[in-house]
Amino acid sequence: MAREHSGWSLRTALNFPDDIDVTVMYDGQLETNPEELKKLTMPLLGIFGEEDQGIPLTEVKRFEAILDSLGLNASINIYPNARHAL
């Protein structure tokens, strides 16, 4: 399992998809390049705060839409009124 720390879990999952069974991310930079995201072969859980100034809600929704369009096994949870690093 890759767990988040400043974007490392997503980056690790993208770089080593055969070695990761599941990825959980709750902060860090989002990847929005569909060609990169196609590498995800494992389930992904994203946990974000609606009021996060570091990762704007518009970017989270864009990330989620790209994951959905690729048919990836991803669940994005957005917590109302929550800020960065829940």
Residue pairs with C-beta under 8 A, 6 or more apart in sequence:
1 20
1 21
1 22
1 23
1 24
2 8
2 9
2 10
2 12
2 13
2 20
2 22
2 23
2 24
3 9
3 24
4 10
4 24
4 25
4 26
4 27
4 28
5 27
5 28
6 27
6 28
6 29
7 25
7 27
7 28
7 29
7 30
8 28
9 23
9 24
9 25
9 28
10 23
10 25
10 28
10 29
10 30
10 31
10 44
11 31
12 20
12 23
13 20
13 23
13 39
13 40
13 42
13 44
14 31
14 36
14 37
14 39
14 40
17 39
17 40
17 41
17 42
18 41
20 42
21 42
22 42
22 43
22 44
22 45
23 40
23 42
23 43
23 44
23 45
24 44
24 45
24 47
25 44
25 45
25 46
25 47
26 46
26 47
26 48
26 85
26 86
27 54
27 55
27 84
27 85
28 55
29 55
30 55
30 59
30 60
30 62
30 63
31 37
31 63
32 59
32 62
32 63
32 66
34 66
34 69
34 70
37 66
37 67
37 70
37 72
38 70
40 67
40 72
40 74
42 73
43 73
43 74
43 75
44 67
44 72
44 73
44 74
44 75
45 74
45 75
45 77
46 60
46 63
46 64
46 74
46 75
46 76
46 77
47 77
47 79
47 86
48 55
48 57
48 60
48 76
48 77
48 78
48 79
48 82
49 55
49 78
49 79
49 81
49 82
49 83
49 84
49 86
50 57
50 78
50 79
50 80
50 81
50 82
51 81
51 82
51 83
52 60
52 82
52 83
52 84
53 83
53 84
54 84
55 84
57 78
60 76
60 78
63 76
64 74
64 76
67 74
67 76
68 74
79 86
